[in-house]
Amino acid sequence: MYELHSPVNQKAVAKYMGYYLIAFTFVLIVPTIAALILGNIEAAIDYGSTAIAVFIIGTIVYRALPDYELETKEALIIVALVFPISALLSAIPMSLTTGMPFIDAYFESVSAVTTTGLSVAPADVGPVFLFARSWGQWVGGIGIILVVLSVLISPGTTASRMYKANYGDMKIKPTVIATTRTLGKVYIIITLVSIVLLLMSGMSLFDSICHALCCVSTGGFSTRAESIGAYQGSMIPAAVSISCLLGAVSFVLYPYLFKKPEKFFKNLELRAFLVFTTIGAILFAFTLAKEDMEYNLIKESLFQVISAVSTAGFSTVDLSILSDASKAVLIFMMWIGGNVGSTAGGIKVFRVLLLFKVVHNVLLRLFLPRETITPIKIEDHIVESDEIYNLVTFMLLYTLILVVSSFVFMTYGVNTNSSVFEVSSALSTVGLSAGVTNAAMPVILKLVLIIDMLFGRIEIIPLILLFMPGTWIKRKRANKRNVKI
């Protein structure tokens, strides 16, 4: 699937990036309106002028090029380009309105569109910034590609390939366009449910909107420096946890919730996700109980594990003072992540189940004749060999990036546990921090986390393709000649 026999059609990529820029204009308009409502005219001008410039550029590119039929490789490249460019465009008004260094504004924007939640922003950034950042996470959660497919692109092969490059093979309607619109409706509904839950729990309207946008996108940005720990009582953490779980469940299942509830609750990946969450909460409570601190074990353990495994990244405790054992539990939860087809990051529960199945199959075959066929099956799905190759490739690259990135952190004096924790948080698009990520950290470490966040959201392979010379340039093969010596 990912092998490039010939370079991508650069004009085709440019054409559909023009589509994307036009769609992204509407993403920038929302913070513009929010700035006007909040009375910040200067911020409204910054966001509005950026939106106008992006619209003009997108329109020029779109109209200058003819229509093309996208191939899979072009669709993958477009997906790889969308997130870093979205962050770049968002960082421009963000830097102008806050006075943040551009690298910090880009870090925040990448953290937003990848739904990570790591932050290097100062404390006094203002409500426009807080809303714009939350809005960026919400858009990044469902994916700007969905907006392009739902509104701008006609049904056909191109739409199908763009959808598959971003969402895989999951479909709940006969056509890709109908599926994307259904997914969009599901996303809006659970967002509204989250806002209502947070309002009922005692949050203000502004905080409820911002946190709901970040909960269902499993993003984790908060309007408070102390995250959810700034709020008293158990109602708000409970509402946040429910909202995060809503975002971490596959959106494909929601249409069955009322029509065929048994199909929803019997889904293997969902049940495995809940089992992993329960085991993680018990282990985390056990490690917390051994620490000499006064914690509400049930509240803190369940909230933090849900936050980690859903890859939302909210916190109610200071993670920097936790023991290595407590951090290790959260690291494993961050690695697992949520369900395929959700807004959650991480390796994903389906891949973890498939990995277990592969190991079981290898052990089983040791006791069987060599010619025995032992297909790997998950529910009614028979796993093809290509899926196993993709799993092995993904796991290898994930581990390699994790090790290299952690090593870079260690060369700057960060201890091993905190290095792995911080990199795992970025690579799984979680946003929990052991106290390492801050505005004063070296630029090289910020760049490492930016790259890791992009790898985590785009799922590695498309981003690697983006930087392969063969993606853009046709290589000349030297003629092989037989030479006698």
C-alpha positions, 0 to 999 in steps of 0.5 A, a space after each residue: 500500500 505504501 510503496 511508491 513505484 513512481 512520484 506523486 502527481 505534485 499538481 494533484 496534491 497542490 489542487 487538493 491542498 487548495 481545497 483544504 486551504 479554502 476549508 481551513 478558512 472557515 476554521 479560522 473564522 470561528 476564533 475571529 467571531 469568538 474574539 469579537 464576542 469577547 471584545 478583543 478587536 485586535 485578535 479578531 483582526 489578526 485571525 480575520 486577516 489570516 483567514 482572508 489571506 488563506 482563502 485567497 491563496 487557496 482559491 488561486 491554487 484551486 482555480 489555477 489547476 485542473 481536476 485530478 483523480 487522486 491515487 492512494 499515495 497522493 491521498 496519504 501525502 495530503 493527510 501528512 501535509 494537512 496537520 503541520 500546515 494547519 498548525 502553521 496557519 493557526 500559529 500566525 494569529 496565535 503568535 500575533 495576539 499573545 506575543 509568544 515566540 513563534 516556535 512556542 505558538 507553533 508548538 501550541 498549534 501542533 499540540 492543538 491540531 494533533 489533540 495532544 495538549 502539551 503546553 508551553 504557553 504563559 499563564 496570562 494568555 487571555 480567553 481568545 487564545 484559550 478558546 482558539 486552542 480548544 477549537 483547534 483541538 476539536 477540529 483536529 480531533 475529527 480531522 479537517 479532511 472530514 470537513 473537506 470531504 463533507 462540504 467540498 469534494 464530490 463523491 467518487 474515487 478521489 473522495 474514497 481514497 482521501 477518506 481511506 488515507 485518514 480513516 481506514 476502511 471503516 464505513 457506516 453508510 454506503 458511500 464515503 460522503 454519507 459516512 463522513 457526514 454521519 461521523 460529523 453528526 455523531 461528533 457534534 452530538 457528543 460535544 453537545 452532551 459534554 457541554 451539558 454534562 459540564 454545565 450541570 457539574 458546575 462549570 461556567 459556560 465558557 469553561 464548559 465549552 472549552 473543556 467539552 471541545 477538548 474532552 470529546 477530541 481527547 485533547 486535554 487543554 484546559 482553561 486553568 493552569 492546574 487543569 481539572 485539579 483547579 476545580 473542587 469536588 467530584 462532579 466536574 472530574 466525573 463529567 470530564 471522564 465521561 466526556 473523554 470516554 465518549 471521544 475514545 469510543 469508535 464513532 462507528 459504534 454510536 449509530 448502533 447504540 439505539 438501533 442495535 444496542 447489543 452490537 454496541 456493547 458486545 464490540 470486542 474492542 470496546 470491551 477490551 478498552 474497558 478491561 484495560 481501563 479497569 486494570 490500569 485504575 487498580 494498578 495505579 491505585 495500588 501504586 498511589 497507596 504506597 506513596 506517602 501522600 493523601 490521595 482519594 485513591 478511587 477518584 484520582 486513580 480512575 480519573 488519571 487512568 481514563 485521562 491517560 488511556 483515552 489520551 485526553 491528558 487532563 490531570 487532577 494531581 501533580 504528576 511530577 511528584 509521582 513515583 516511577 511505578 505510578 508513572 510507569 502505569 500511566 505510560 502503559 495506559 498512554 501506549 494502549 490508547 483508545 479505539 480505532 475510529 475514535 479521536 484517541 491516539 496511542 497504539 490503539 486497542 485493536 492493534 494491541 488485541 491483534 498483537 496478542 492474537 499474533 503472539 498466540 498464533 505463533 505459540 500455537 503453531 509450535 504444537 501443530 504440523 507445519 502445513 496447518 493453516 491457522 488464520 488469525 480472527 478478531 470477531 468476524 474479521 479474518 486478519 490478512 497478512 498485509 495487516 500483520 505486516 502493517 502492524 509489525 512495521 508500525 510497532 517497530 517505527 513507534 518503538 524506534 521513535 520512542 527510543 530515539 526521542 527519549 535518548 535526545 531528552 536524556 542527553 539534555 539531563 532529563 532522567 530516563 523515566 521522565 524522558 520516556 513519560 514525556 515522549 510517550 505523551 507526545 507520541 500517543 497524543 496524550 498531553 500529560 506532563 511530568 513537569 519537563 515540558 515548559 516554555 524554558 525547555 531547549 528549542 531542540 526538545 520542543 522540536 522533538 515533541 512537535 515531530 512526535 506529536 505529528 507522528 502520533 496524529 498522522 500515524 507515522 508512515 504518511 509523515 515518513 513518506 512526505 520526506 522520502 525523495 522518491 515521493 517527489 522525484 523520479 529516480 534514474 536507475 543506472 543500466 546494469 551491465 555484465 562486466 568480465 574481469 
